[in-house]
């Protein structure tokens, strides 16, 4: 099963996904891994309306998404995994999902977060999760759209993690 893209984007399915990524990468399925969305039928309906009809949308908890991936449910599909937060991706990695790279597309500013890049705002939990992902030799790159330059996020995360540990 080729996982074509693993992306952290707190808006999940939106214009940059539909108009940018889906027109560039060839996927059969968008797999959203989010406990929040699993419980929000309104958000599920809105996302289903935004996804093109030829692409399947699966919405699962991170636990169920991980189980589906490692059980081979998507072995014959090309999948884009979308998650709201680094902790969701970390859960998946720690429980058997084999990701080579994680794209950070949008972690926007909210109270309690600090801005590292224009599209990357983090709190301590985000930093710790991203650090635990990168020490597993998983690439963490930042770009909003596929044609944007890939930015290696790991040095930023390592710096933030070291500063956080000194506090």
Secondary structure by P-SEA (a helix, b strand, c coil): ccccbbbbccccccccccccccccccccbbbbbcccccccaaaaaaaaaaccccbbbbbbcaaaaaaaaaaccccccbbbbbbccaaaaaaaaaaccccccccccccccccccccccccccccaaaaaaaaaaaaacbbbbbbcccccccccaaaaaaaaaaaaaac
